Amino acid sequence: MKPVPAHLQAEEGQPPAHGAVLEVKDLFVEFRLRDKTVHAVNGVSWSLGRGETLAVLGESGSGKSVTAHAIMGTLSSARAKVTAGQVWFAGRDLLTLPERERRRVRGRKIGIIFQDSLSALNPVFTVSNQIGEMFRFHAGMPRRAAQRAAVGLMERVGIPDAKRRANAYPHEFSGGMRQRIMIAMALALEPDVLIADEPTTALDVTVQAQIMELLQSLQQEMGMGLVLITHDLGVVADMADRIIVMYAGRAVEESPVRELYRAPAHPYTVGLLRSVPRLDQAEDDLQPIGGAPPDMTVVAPGCPFSPRCSLAAEVCGRERPLLLAVAESRTSACHFSHSVLEGTADARG
Amino acid sequence: MPEGEPALEVRNLCKEFPVHRGGLLRRQEGALRAVDDVSFSLARGEALGVVGESGCGKSTLARLLLGLEKPTAGQVIFGGRNLFELNTQQLRAARRRVQIVLQDPYTSLNPRMTIGEALNEAFEIHPGLCPKSQRRERVQELLEMVGLSGDFARRYPHQFSGGQRQRIGVARALAVKPEILVCDEPVSSLDVSAQAQILSLLRTLQRELNLTYVFIAHDLSVVRYVSDRIAVMYLGRIVEVGTKEELCSHPSHPYTQALFSAAPIPDPTLRGLRRRIVLQGDVPSPIDRPSGCRFRTRCWKAKDVCQELEPALQEVTGPFLQAACHFATPEAPRLAADR
């Protein structure tokens, strides 16, 4: 089979033909600072199936959260700019929609939850007011009905004593309970897609397990697609169907989850899997990836991972590898992806 | 366990913070007991991991060990003397021997000082450590010891990545040649790859310099990687403590068991096959702690006795594992598929 670059597989400018509910195509995002430009996302493409859980895994600066904000149209800074790409949802490219229409999609059709629930909630309104706002703003529900619906939703996400707690303010809740409130708000209008940006990172381990369980059961109930943005390989293993590994603003590997953990096809993924101390295994010495992530203000030729890669050859510094098929429903952006996948190359970082 | 005088001994350490209510006429309304009757002793070269969730008192414990906080009761003993009975001069000398590595190396480094200047400060405070003529060389040596280039001494903190800054944090702690290193969540703000680098570094340094560690973290897998013994804290108290081998092969306190079972394992083939303990609710506020056993409000084993009587640490499987639970039962950690 002659490999075809993933971003060329579908025709330019066309909505997805198959059952994808959300599709990101060739997305580029830049931050223009005073004297330099940060290239945060550099041509990312993926699609999410109905009811599917897609994990977007990466370390800080890999562009995973910026992608989420670009989809939602909530890139906060005026300096941030989507310079190319499309985001297809329900037959329309969200990036070309006027803000008025986009606002109707955001929240109603695509929900989002963030890592830091305290700063995402408004401190001066009660939680039921904020959850109820979803019903008032998007569904035109009268105030009292919206309040009742909010309490019902709080019960559904497992907030004990919801009726009495409905008029409390965000700071009166623990981190885990606040994250439940965020989930309630995001799911109020039964969206088709939920984007969860590090939803459990700020929480304690025992609470993290509760929130993941809640997300999974609500997802099954509602049949929505879930984009799980995370740095945690354990969370991905527990929740996701498919995974995109990001490095330096690019997808470097895409795979069904089981296959990726069994045999990664990119040296960076290999390095990540060897960097995590595991409770279920004898503790050998960790084999960390050497070096540090690249400077995102510099557009260098070649593979962005090559300075940290033990397999790097001359070609890696010269030619940037494309994201190409390496096995069935798997792609990897590495000149040596086949030997990495087969384990014939020792891809130590 | 190694023989000889302990490098560090903590006896019945308690720390209470007053809780005030009201604005103008502030009244003390009670006390928050952040650290409650904590005792342990550490041999030279030994690493104790302290694991617990937010609010369990692990960071207050770190501050007490450094003498940055005065305890309500109890002692921290090293070199045969109680840290809290020393005069200023003795305290300064004692503090050189115990150093700390903090979670966020960015906020703990002065942005206006080069790395070289920051490391040099240690020698200005403890001039006896290194004669002026050798300081430059010593700074380079320290940087190389933590895996950085000696040239980095001229750079400023913002020029480094998170992982590199944490290496600098370690170098600064080591500058005064301490015997004991207290690490308070040293890797929890770092990325996966930087975390692995710092953990490897800490483990190597401990072996090479025969350092004694108190390694505080919320992540059990991280704690296990660095420690010889592990103490599990819940609401200010050690609820289980033992050698790493014992505690990790049969955790006996329900809370420890829950921590193991909640730990995400990067193996998708285990999905749905692990018998999980999902605890109900959150950690209660340390201001109104439950009566009796402090874990009983979230414990699936709780009986009437747990409400009435606070369990003390007792041996479970032998001298190498102690748990504070009326119903402590060793069981295999729930990390694998349940057959």
Interface residues (C-beta under 8 A of the other chain):
Chain A: E59 S60 P160 S174 G175 G176 M177 D204 V205 T206 V207 Q208 A209 Q210 E213 H231 D232 L233 G234 V235 V236 A237 D238 V257 R258 Y261 G271 L272 L273 R274 S275 V276 P277 R278 L279 D280 E283 D285 L286 Q287 P288 I289 G290 A292 P293 G349
Chain B: E53 S54 S161 G162 G163 Q164 D191 V192 S193 A194 Q195 A196 Q197 L199 S200 R203 H218 D219 L220 S221 V222 R224 Y225 C248 A258 L259 F260 S261 A262 A263 P264 I265 P266 D267 P268 T269 L270 R271 R276 V278 L279 G281 D282 V283 P333 L335 A336
